[in-house]
Amino acid sequence: MARLPLTLAAALLLSGCASDQIAVKVPVVQRAEPPADLVAPIPPPGPIFSAPGTSSIACLDPAGRDALVGYVELLRKRVGAWEAWTAP
């Protein structure tokens, strides 16, 4: 009698191994590569601050102010482009 459960277990094990395997296709998430223009470096504007004097306010002359404002605007546009790219 002790051999009957062992024989049944062996038969079930062999029948499970002998049957055809069912392939289940599961979608795998792929990492999206960002466009090249989003990962391109933004060059810094260079020296924008000047020594305190009568021609500058808060150590910025008009040319330095324009360079700083342009640089910040480029950074904001890049953030907006990233947000637009990552939006569903």
Secondary structure, DSSP 8 states (H G I E B T S, - for coil): -THHHHHHHHHHHHHHHHS----------------HHHHS--------B--SSSS-BTTB-HHHHHHHHHHHHHHHHHHHHHHHHH--
